[in-house]
Amino acid sequence: MSTAVIAPVNPFAAESKDTVMSVMRRDRDKFTRLVSDPKNWNVDTRCTGWETRDLVGHMIDVMEGYFKNWEAAKKGETPTPLGMAAMGGTLNDHALDFRKLSREEALDRFKKDAQKLDGMLDALKP
């Protein structure tokens, strides 16, 4: 049994960036390995009506939404908030829409988006 003490991390503090990025990449790598196995692609999740492939679609949708909003923010634009109810429905519909992609296409897009997001986050400085 380990007696190591784990110090709390404030994910919003600049000094925590390396830890947060490390955890994000570690967990994303585990997720990617899981969904890369064809036998895991259509497994039901705890999200009602979603399979693991829908989690991939959700992550693609969210990352690409970040990219769009990032570009808008760089231009000084502020998108109108959708609100939680509208956002929930939109996120669900968009995630399920990615079912039209093959597993290979979805995984490729997810991985490319993840690399792009990493680059954007790595470039952020306090």
N, C-alpha and C positions, 0 to 999 in steps of 0.2 A: 504494500500500500504506500502510495506516495504521500509525502508530507510537504510537498512544495506548496508555497503560498502564491496564489495568483492574484496579482494586483488588479483592481478594477481599471477599465479603460474608458475614457470619455471619447466616443467615436467622433465627436464634433470638434475636438481639440487638435490643432495642427500637429502636436507632438505624438499623437496617436495614429497618424496616417499610415506609417509603415505596418503597424500591427493590424489595422483595419484592412489594408490592402492584402496583407498576407492571409488573413482569415478568409477574405472574400475569394481570393484565388484558390486557396486550398479547398474550400467548399464547392466552388464552381468546378474544379477538376474532378472531385468525387462525383458530383452530379453528372458531369459530362461522361465519365466512365460508365455510370449506371445507364444512362439513356442511349449510349452508343451501342449497347448490346441489343440486338434486334428483339430478343425475347422480352425485354423490358419496355418496349415502345408503346404497347397498348395496355399496360397494366393500370387498373383503376387506382385512383388516389383518394385521399380523404376529402378532396374538393368535389362536391357533388357534380356528377356528370363529366368530370375531367379524367383523362388518362395522362400518363407521363408525357406523352407527346404534346398535350395541351399546356403542360408546364413549360416546355421548350417554346411553344408559340407565345405564351404569356411573356417569357423573358425576352424574346425577340421584340415583341410589341413594346414593352416597357423601355428597353434600351433604345430602340429607334425613336420612341417618344422623347427620351432624354436628348437625343441628338438634335431633333427638331427644335425643342425648347432651348437648347444650348445655343443654337444658331440664332434664334429669335432674341435671346438675351444679349448676345454679342452685338446685335443691331439696336439694342435699347427697347425692344418690343416686349410687352407683357401680355401673354395669352390670358384670356378670360378663364377663370377656374370653372370646371364643370360641376363641382359638387360631388359629394360621396356617392349618392344614389346613381347619378348619371355615369360617373366614373366606373362604378362597379359593373354596371351593365355593359359599358363600352369595353372594359377590360375582358370580360367574359366573351363577348362576341368576337373581339379581335383574336383572342387566344384560339378559339374554335375555328376561326377562319384560316388559321395556318395549317389545318388538317389537309388542305388541298396540296401542300408540299409533300414530296416524298421524304422519308426519314433522312436520307442523305442530304437533300436540299435544305431541310430545316436545320440539321446539325451544322452544315457548312455555314449557313447564314448566322446561326447562333454563335459559332466560334469566331467568325469575322467581326460580328458586332461586339463580342466580348473583348477582342483585341483592340478594337477602336475605342471602346469605353476605357480600357486600361490605359491607353495612351493619353486620353483626355484627362483622366484622374492623375496619372503620373506627372503631367505637366502643371498641375495646380501647385502653387507655392503660397506659403502664408504671406 
